[in-house]
Amino acid sequence: MRHEQLSELGQQLRVDSVRAAAAAGSGHPTSSMSAADLLAVLMGNHLRYDFEQPDYPGNDHLIFSKGHASPLLYSVYKAAGALRDEEFITFRKRGSRLEGHPTPRLPWVDVATGSLGQGLPYGVGTAMSGKRLDHVPYRVWVLCGDSEMAEGSMWEAFEHAGYERLDNLTAIIDVNRLGQRGPTRHEWDLDAYARRIRAFDWHTIEIDGHDIEAIDRAYAEALSTVGRPTAIIARTMKGRGVASVENREGMHGKPLKNAEEAIAELGGVRNLAVPVLGPPSVTPTRPASEGPLALPRYNTGDSVPSRDAFGEAVAAVGTARGDVVALDGEVGDSTRLEYFHKEHPERYFEFFIAEQQLVAAAVGMQTRGWNPYVSTFAAFFSRAYDFIRMAAISDADLNLVGSHAGVAIGEDGPSQMGLEDLAAMRAVHGSTVLYPCDANQTAQLTAAMAEQSGIRYLRTTRSGTPVIYPATESFPIGGSKVVRSSDQDQVTLVGAGITLHEAVEAADRLAQEGIPARVIDLYSLKPVDAETLRAAAEATGRLVTVEDHHPEGGLGDAVLEAFGDGRPAPRTIRLAVRMMPASATPAEQLSDAGIDADAIVRAARQLVGKG
């Protein structure tokens, strides 16, 4: 498009951003207005996208890291003919696809954004898919805000993109000087941003973000830059084009007071239709399955860490499924994800100690149809929890595997102990949470995760545990296993993972005292097997739940929620880690926390009146 047309398109995008916010009575029009020229030039001359085929593998990817500028994104879709005006003015209204911040309810949106600092990390994963997995020449364009440049996740993304030499990634930084409550840290000091970004091996271009010709040249330069990602750092004005709000504090997140006057000042409503460039014809490279699924098999009675079983199983899943990729946070030798690396190095990605980028990259990759397994210590997923929460909003499909969970890890002490992970993952919308107790169970559940949708979390154990199930046993998600039972049971012991074995030992000892106990292996904490728990409660009237986790939100809560529909709950004692652990051996840790077999026996005696 000619520069004059692009200038008109920029004004149209501003007008429509004002209109959308006015119709909603809320929104961020001024943040949209600052970046309108940047998007007009991108849309008119450089973005390659088929809006009728949003899943076409050759399409470029446009990610709004500054998701609050959604009126601008929707204005772009309208100009491209993807949205009719009747739908456009439903912005932020109940039932509308045009939410306050973009989500994949719209087919042209890859990922949900709005929590600042996330779009560029997602873009890194998407760009890596193009370069190292799909081998197609699409480009990833990420619109960033200057406020989110304070987020550490942005700098994890800058560093990793530079390290990977992602020359198919362009960050467009809208430096409009004003944040939510005042000036940003560096205001209009473009060089302050450029110096920092160049330090991560990026090519940088500083421009006037309202100079159409300069913007056009910058995009062309980004497209021609080889071996480095490009950051276009654009000086803009918030509220550009309307004197009453232009570069004024206190206007963030508010519709313009007089939208009609603002629209007139911007030259009135326009209805330009923009013929977006079509993507090239491409055929992605997808590895075929190398053979049928052949999971590892373990002999009953052997002692095998579930983390070992996970590593061997995920490597086998990678052999059977060419869409599986593995992402590590520099702990693959401990989580055993390194087994996948040995078998499938071309589908293994190292993100070092950068857990936010680790999870974000997986979200980006799954938008391209890959099936990621992401593994680190259970405790360290807390660094990336906002990305996990947002991944659920993106309707993302991820397999997360947390090792070194609970006090059972022993001498490393509390900084390495995942004691909140089950609660955190259970709280994620639509999640699946699994905690296997032995190697064959772990292998089966590792494979089953690949077939699920949403966020799937598997918790593994560091130390060896006895193999109690044969390799032929099945473990449906949402199920449980009754390990011990009789018609005379007086109490039910419910454990998972490491505590299941403590419960089995406790049941053996209670039997010697004349107290028969039922034992349930609650390997699926979400969804939970409410039917089996209710049957056990009806049969025994007493429950002891035991978990290597803090009492809030973990196994105990999952069990009691099975009785949350008005059913009377049985008498229950909940054993959990209620103290702050310190360094000690695994056995000492379980004893000190009150979750070992001795503690379970004491709790059961108390419930049956023999304590």
Backbone hydrogen bonds, N-H to C=O, Kabsch-Sander energy under -0.5 kcal/mol:
donor,donor_aa,acceptor,acceptor_aa,energy
6,L,2,R,-2.2
7,S,3,H,-2.2
8,E,4,E,-1.9
9,L,5,Q,-2.5
10,G,6,L,-2.4
11,Q,7,S,-1.8
12,Q,8,E,-2.3
13,L,9,L,-2.5
14,R,10,G,-1.8
15,V,11,Q,-2.8
16,D,12,Q,-2.8
17,S,13,L,-1.7
18,V,14,R,-2.3
19,R,15,V,-2.6
20,A,16,D,-2.6
21,A,17,S,-2.0
22,A,18,V,-2.3
23,A,19,R,-2.5
24,A,20,A,-1.8
25,G,21,A,-2.3
26,S,21,A,-1.0
27,G,253,G,-0.5
32,S,28,H,-1.1
33,M,29,P,-2.5
34,S,30,T,-1.3
35,A,31,S,-0.6
35,A,32,S,-0.6
36,A,33,M,-0.8
39,L,35,A,-2.0
40,A,36,A,-2.3
41,V,37,D,-2.2
42,L,38,L,-1.6
43,M,39,L,-2.8
44,G,40,A,-2.6
45,N,41,V,-2.2
46,H,42,L,-1.9
47,L,42,L,-3.2
49,Y,47,L,-0.6
49,Y,277,L,-2.8
51,F,49,Y,-0.7
53,Q,50,D,-1.4
56,Y,53,Q,-2.1
59,N,56,Y,-1.8
60,D,48,R,-3.2
61,H,139,R,-2.7
63,I,61,H,-0.6
63,I,141,W,-2.8
65,S,63,I,-1.1
65,S,143,L,-1.6
66,K,143,L,-1.6
67,G,65,S,-1.8
69,A,66,K,-2.2
70,S,67,G,-0.9
72,L,69,A,-1.2
73,L,69,A,-1.3
74,Y,70,S,-2.8
75,S,71,P,-1.7
76,V,72,L,-2.1
77,Y,73,L,-2.1
78,K,74,Y,-2.1
79,A,75,S,-2.4
80,A,76,V,-1.9
81,G,78,K,-1.5
82,A,77,Y,-2.2
83,L,77,Y,-1.0
87,E,84,R,-0.7
88,F,84,R,-2.3
89,I,85,D,-1.9
90,T,87,E,-2.1
91,F,88,F,-1.2
92,R,98,L,-3.0
93,K,90,T,-2.5
96,S,93,K,-2.3
99,E,97,R,-1.6
106,L,103,T,-1.8
109,V,106,L,-1.8
110,D,108,W,-0.6
113,T,102,P,-1.5
116,L,114,G,-0.9
118,Q,115,S,-0.7
122,Y,118,Q,-2.2
123,G,119,G,-2.4
124,V,120,L,-2.0
125,G,121,P,-1.6
126,T,122,Y,-2.3
127,A,123,G,-2.8
128,M,124,V,-2.5
129,S,125,G,-1.8
130,G,126,T,-1.7
131,K,127,A,-2.2
132,R,128,M,-3.1
133,L,128,M,-0.6
133,L,129,S,-1.6
134,D,129,S,-3.8
135,H,129,S,-0.7
135,H,130,G,-0.8
136,V,130,G,-1.2
140,V,168,N,-3.0
141,W,61,H,-3.4
141,W,139,R,-0.6
142,V,170,T,-2.6
143,L,63,I,-2.5
143,L,141,W,-0.5
144,C,142,V,-0.7
144,C,172,I,-3.3
146,D,174,D,-1.2
149,M,146,D,-1.0
150,A,147,S,-1.6
151,E,148,E,-1.8
154,M,151,E,-1.0
155,W,151,E,-0.8
156,E,152,G,-1.8
157,A,153,S,-1.9
158,F,154,M,-2.6
159,E,155,W,-2.1
160,H,156,E,-2.3
161,A,157,A,-2.7
162,G,158,F,-2.0
163,Y,159,E,-2.4
164,E,160,H,-2.5
165,R,161,A,-0.6
165,R,162,G,-0.7
166,L,161,A,-2.0
167,D,165,R,-1.9
169,L,166,L,-1.5
170,T,140,V,-2.7
171,A,230,T,-2.5
172,I,142,V,-3.3
172,I,170,T,-0.5
173,I,171,A,-0.7
173,I,232,I,-3.1
174,D,144,C,-2.9
174,D,172,I,-0.7
175,V,173,I,-1.2
175,V,234,A,-2.6
176,N,174,D,-1.5
178,L,176,N,-0.5
179,G,182,G,-3.6
184,T,177,R,-2.6
189,D,186,H,-2.7
190,L,188,W,-1.9
192,A,189,D,-0.8
193,Y,189,D,-1.0
194,A,190,L,-2.5
195,R,191,D,-2.9
196,R,192,A,-1.2
197,I,193,Y,-2.5
198,R,194,A,-2.9
199,A,195,R,-1.3
200,F,197,I,-1.6
201,D,198,R,-2.0
202,W,197,I,-0.9
203,H,229,P,-3.0
205,I,231,A,-2.3
207,I,233,I,-2.4
209,G,207,I,-0.7
209,G,235,R,-2.3
211,D,208,D,-1.9
212,I,210,H,-0.9
215,I,211,D,-2.5
216,D,212,I,-2.4
217,R,213,E,-2.2
218,A,214,A,-2.2
219,Y,215,I,-2.2
220,A,216,D,-2.0
221,E,217,R,-2.4
222,A,218,A,-2.4
223,L,219,Y,-2.4
224,S,220,A,-1.3
225,T,221,E,-0.7
225,T,222,A,-0.8
230,T,169,L,-2.0
231,A,203,H,-2.8
232,I,171,A,-3.1
232,I,230,T,-0.5
233,I,205,I,-3.2
233,I,231,A,-0.7
234,A,173,I,-2.5
234,A,232,I,-0.8
235,R,207,I,-2.5
235,R,233,I,-0.5
236,T,175,V,-2.4
236,T,234,A,-0.6
238,K,176,N,-0.8
239,G,30,T,-2.1
240,R,237,M,-1.5
242,V,239,G,-1.7
243,A,241,G,-0.5
245,V,242,V,-1.8
246,E,242,V,-2.3
247,N,238,K,-3.1
248,R,245,V,-1.7
251,M,248,R,-0.7
254,K,251,M,-1.2
259,A,256,L,-0.5
262,A,258,N,-2.0
263,I,259,A,-2.7
264,A,260,E,-2.1
265,E,261,E,-2.4
266,L,262,A,-1.7
267,G,264,A,-1.6
268,G,263,I,-3.1
274,V,79,A,-2.7
274,V,272,L,-0.5
276,V,274,V,-1.4
277,L,47,L,-0.8
285,T,134,D,-2.4
286,R,284,P,-0.7
290,E,319,T,-3.1
291,G,319,T,-0.8
301,G,467,V,-2.7
302,D,299,N,-1.9
304,V,302,D,-0.6
304,V,465,T,-2.4
306,S,463,S,-0.6
307,R,461,T,-1.5
308,D,305,P,-0.7
309,A,305,P,-1.6
310,F,306,S,-2.4
311,G,307,R,-2.2
312,E,308,D,-2.3
313,A,309,A,-2.4
314,V,310,F,-3.1
315,A,311,G,-1.5
316,A,312,E,-1.5
317,V,313,A,-2.6
318,G,314,V,-2.2
319,T,315,A,-1.3
320,A,316,A,-1.9
321,R,317,V,-2.0
324,V,321,R,-1.1
325,V,371,N,-1.7
326,A,347,R,-2.6
327,L,373,Y,-2.8
328,D,349,F,-2.7
329,G,375,S,-1.0
334,S,331,V,-1.3
335,T,331,V,-2.9
336,R,332,G,-1.3
338,E,332,G,-1.8
339,Y,336,R,-1.4
340,F,337,L,-1.1
341,H,337,L,-1.3
342,K,338,E,-2.0
343,E,339,Y,-1.2
344,H,340,F,-3.3
347,R,344,H,-1.9
348,Y,345,P,-1.2
349,F,326,A,-2.5
351,F,328,D,-2.8
351,F,349,F,-0.5
354,A,352,F,-2.1
358,L,354,A,-2.3
359,V,355,E,-2.2
360,A,356,Q,-2.5
361,A,357,Q,-2.7
362,A,358,L,-1.3
363,V,359,V,-1.9
364,G,360,A,-2.4
365,M,361,A,-2.6
366,Q,362,A,-2.4
367,T,363,V,-1.0
368,R,365,M,-1.3
369,G,366,Q,-1.6
370,W,365,M,-1.5
371,N,323,D,-3.2
373,Y,325,V,-2.4
374,V,372,P,-0.5
374,V,399,N,-3.4
375,S,327,L,-2.2
376,T,401,V,-1.6
378,A,403,S,-3.3
380,F,377,F,-0.9
381,F,377,F,-0.7
381,F,378,A,-0.9
382,S,379,A,-1.2
383,R,380,F,-1.2
384,A,381,F,-1.1
385,Y,382,S,-1.2
387,F,384,A,-0.7
388,I,384,A,-1.9
389,R,385,Y,-2.9
390,M,386,D,-2.4
391,A,387,F,-2.0
392,A,388,I,-1.4
393,I,389,R,-1.1
394,S,390,M,-1.9
395,D,392,A,-1.3
396,A,391,A,-2.6
398,L,396,A,-0.6
398,L,454,G,-1.7
399,N,372,P,-1.9
400,L,398,L,-0.6
400,L,456,R,-3.6
401,V,374,V,-2.9
402,G,458,L,-2.3
403,S,376,T,-1.9
403,S,401,V,-0.6
405,A,460,T,-1.0
406,G,418,G,-1.8
409,I,406,G,-1.3
410,G,407,V,-2.1
413,G,410,G,-1.5
416,Q,413,G,-1.5
417,M,414,P,-1.0
418,G,404,H,-1.1
418,G,416,Q,-0.6
419,L,417,M,-1.0
424,A,420,E,-2.3
425,M,421,D,-2.8
426,R,422,L,-2.4
427,A,423,A,-1.5
428,V,425,M,-1.0
431,S,428,V,-1.8
432,T,455,I,-2.5
433,V,526,K,-2.7
434,L,457,Y,-2.9
435,Y,523,Y,-3.1
442,T,438,D,-2.3
443,A,439,A,-2.5
444,Q,440,N,-2.1
445,L,441,Q,-2.5
446,T,442,T,-2.6
447,A,443,A,-1.8
448,A,444,Q,-2.2
449,M,445,L,-2.0
450,A,446,T,-0.7
450,A,447,A,-0.7
451,E,448,A,-1.5
452,Q,449,M,-1.7
456,R,398,L,-2.7
456,R,454,G,-0.6
457,Y,432,T,-3.1
458,L,400,L,-2.6
459,R,434,L,-2.3
460,T,402,G,-2.8
460,T,458,L,-0.5
465,T,304,V,-1.3
467,V,302,D,-2.6
468,I,466,P,-0.7
473,E,470,P,-1.7
479,G,476,P,-1.9
481,K,521,D,-1.9
483,V,481,K,-0.9
483,V,519,V,-2.2
484,R,519,V,-1.2
489,D,486,S,-1.1
490,Q,516,P,-3.0
491,V,516,P,-0.8
492,T,542,R,-2.1
493,L,518,R,-3.4
494,V,492,T,-0.5
494,V,544,V,-3.1
495,G,493,L,-0.5
495,G,520,I,-2.1
497,G,435,Y,-0.8
499,T,496,A,-1.5
500,L,497,G,-1.0
501,H,497,G,-0.8
502,E,498,I,-1.0
503,A,499,T,-2.3
504,V,500,L,-2.2
505,E,501,H,-2.1
506,A,502,E,-2.4
507,A,503,A,-2.5
508,D,504,V,-2.1
509,R,505,E,-2.0
510,L,506,A,-2.7
511,A,507,A,-2.3
512,Q,508,D,-1.3
513,E,509,R,-0.8
513,E,510,L,-0.7
514,G,511,A,-1.4
515,I,510,L,-2.7
518,R,491,V,-2.7
519,V,484,R,-1.9
520,I,493,L,-2.9
521,D,481,K,-3.6
522,L,495,G,-2.7
522,L,520,I,-0.9
523,Y,521,D,-1.5
524,S,479,G,-0.8
525,L,433,V,-1.9
525,L,523,Y,-0.7
526,K,433,V,-1.5
526,K,527,P,-0.6
530,A,528,V,-1.8
533,L,529,D,-1.7
534,R,530,A,-2.7
535,A,531,E,-2.2
536,A,532,T,-2.2
537,A,533,L,-2.3
538,E,534,R,-2.4
539,A,535,A,-2.1
540,T,536,A,-2.7
541,G,536,A,-0.5
541,G,537,A,-2.1
543,L,571,R,-2.8
544,V,492,T,-2.7
545,T,573,I,-2.2
546,V,494,V,-2.3
547,E,575,L,-1.7
549,H,547,E,-1.5
550,H,419,L,-2.4
553,G,551,P,-0.6
558,A,554,G,-2.1
559,V,555,L,-2.4
560,L,556,G,-2.3
561,E,557,D,-2.1
562,A,558,A,-0.5
562,A,559,V,-1.4
563,F,560,L,-1.8
564,G,561,E,-1.6
566,G,563,F,-0.5
571,R,541,G,-1.5
573,I,543,L,-2.1
575,L,545,T,-3.7
575,L,573,I,-0.6
577,V,549,H,-2.5
578,R,576,A,-1.1
589,Q,585,T,-2.8
590,L,586,P,-2.4
591,S,587,A,-2.0
592,D,588,E,-3.1
593,A,589,Q,-2.4
594,G,590,L,-0.6
594,G,591,S,-1.0
595,I,590,L,-2.6
596,D,590,L,-0.6
600,I,596,D,-2.0
601,V,597,A,-2.6
602,R,598,D,-2.2
603,A,599,A,-2.2
604,A,600,I,-2.5
605,R,601,V,-2.6
606,Q,602,R,-2.1
607,L,603,A,-2.0
608,V,604,A,-2.0
609,G,605,R,-0.5
609,G,606,Q,-0.9
610,K,605,R,-3.1
611,G,605,R,-0.9
